[in-house]
Amino acid sequence: MLVKIVTLFLVGMAAVALIGRLRWPLGGRKSQTKVPPPTICGHCGRFVLGKDGCDCRRKG
């Protein structure tokens, strides 16, 4: 009984892999957008989050 369950699981996983391979060349990855590189502060080297700028220049 256990061998039958494991065999059905492996056959199901192989079927899912084959469906994924058949579907991928049809344009599944062309619609992804490019992510711009992160903005880094020129003064302290930290990542700049948001549009307000870095906090290192506002301290003090």
Secondary structure in CASP SS format (residue, H / E / C, confidence):
PFRMAT SS
TARGET T0000
AUTHOR 0000-0000-0000
METHOD secondary structure of the structure
MODEL  1
M C 1.00
L H 1.00
V H 1.00
K H 1.00
I H 1.00
V H 1.00
T H 1.00
L H 1.00
F H 1.00
L H 1.00
V H 1.00
G H 1.00
M H 1.00
A H 1.00
A H 1.00
V H 1.00
A H 1.00
L H 1.00
I H 1.00
G H 1.00
R H 1.00
L H 1.00
R H 1.00
W H 1.00
P H 1.00
L H 1.00
G C 1.00
G C 1.00
R C 1.00
K C 1.00
S C 1.00
Q C 1.00
T C 1.00
K C 1.00
V C 1.00
P C 1.00
P C 1.00
P C 1.00
T C 1.00
I E 1.00
C C 1.00
G C 1.00
H C 1.00
C C 1.00
G C 1.00
R C 1.00
F E 1.00
V C 1.00
L C 1.00
G C 1.00
K C 1.00
D C 1.00
G C 1.00
C C 1.00
D H 1.00
C H 1.00
R H 1.00
R C 1.00
K C 1.00
G C 1.00
END
